[in-house]
Amino acid sequence: MAKQNGNANSVRVEIYDQVYNLRGTDPDYIFKLADYVDSKMRTVAEQTSTVDSLRLAVLAALNIADEYQVLKRRYEAVAGEFNRRANDLSGALDEVLKDGRRAG
């Protein structure tokens, strides 16, 4: 649950039944982040017998960190492949331009 306070930069969110007043320039983004963290904590709570909210927060943070690392590795692989192809195309274009100058 999230709602905006009177202050344009202050947002009131609820994460795992705890209320937090957060500041930021994009309330919708803050709401989305808070909902995501709340969802992760509730998922971890369903999957474990842990009731301690601090432990749930740490386990949820570890799950989120794992998701981040997986996405980061995928991004780096795609970016590496993109850079390799861009370099190959750049080299091929240089060759075409060099051959065109010789023929001209």
PEPEQUI-V872993 format. One record per pair of residues at least 4 apart in sequence whose C-alpha atoms are under 7 Angstrom apart, sorted by the first residue. I is the first residue (numbers start at 0). J is the second residue. D is the distance in whole Angstrom. If there is no record, write none. Layout:
I | J | D
I | J | D
//
This chain:
0 | 12 | 6
0 | 13 | 5
1 | 11 | 6
1 | 12 | 4
1 | 13 | 6
1 | 30 | 6
2 | 10 | 6
2 | 11 | 5
2 | 12 | 6
3 | 9 | 7
3 | 10 | 5
3 | 11 | 6
4 | 9 | 6
4 | 10 | 6
4 | 11 | 6
8 | 22 | 5
8 | 23 | 5
8 | 24 | 6
9 | 20 | 6
9 | 21 | 6
9 | 22 | 4
9 | 23 | 7
10 | 20 | 5
10 | 21 | 5
10 | 22 | 6
10 | 26 | 6
11 | 18 | 7
11 | 19 | 6
11 | 20 | 4
11 | 21 | 6
12 | 18 | 6
12 | 19 | 5
12 | 20 | 6
12 | 30 | 7
12 | 33 | 7
13 | 17 | 5
13 | 18 | 4
13 | 19 | 6
14 | 18 | 6
14 | 33 | 6
14 | 36 | 7
14 | 37 | 5
15 | 37 | 5
15 | 40 | 7
25 | 29 | 6
26 | 30 | 6
27 | 31 | 6
28 | 32 | 6
29 | 33 | 6
30 | 34 | 6
31 | 35 | 6
32 | 36 | 6
33 | 37 | 6
34 | 38 | 6
35 | 39 | 6
36 | 40 | 6
37 | 41 | 6
38 | 42 | 6
39 | 43 | 6
39 | 59 | 5
40 | 44 | 6
40 | 55 | 6
40 | 56 | 6
40 | 59 | 5
41 | 45 | 6
42 | 46 | 6
43 | 47 | 6
43 | 55 | 7
43 | 58 | 7
43 | 59 | 6
44 | 48 | 7
44 | 49 | 6
44 | 50 | 7
44 | 55 | 7
49 | 55 | 7
51 | 55 | 6
52 | 56 | 6
53 | 57 | 6
54 | 58 | 6
55 | 59 | 6
56 | 60 | 6
57 | 61 | 6
58 | 62 | 6
59 | 63 | 6
60 | 64 | 6
61 | 65 | 6
62 | 66 | 6
63 | 67 | 6
64 | 68 | 6
65 | 69 | 6
66 | 70 | 6
67 | 71 | 6
68 | 72 | 6
69 | 73 | 6
70 | 74 | 6
71 | 75 | 6
72 | 76 | 6
73 | 77 | 6
74 | 78 | 6
75 | 79 | 6
76 | 80 | 6
77 | 81 | 6
78 | 82 | 6
79 | 83 | 6
80 | 84 | 6
81 | 85 | 6
82 | 86 | 6
83 | 87 | 6
84 | 88 | 6
85 | 89 | 6
86 | 90 | 6
87 | 91 | 6
88 | 92 | 6
89 | 93 | 6
90 | 94 | 6
91 | 95 | 6
92 | 96 | 6
93 | 97 | 6
94 | 98 | 6
95 | 99 | 6
96 | 100 | 6
97 | 101 | 6
98 | 102 | 6
99 | 103 | 6
//
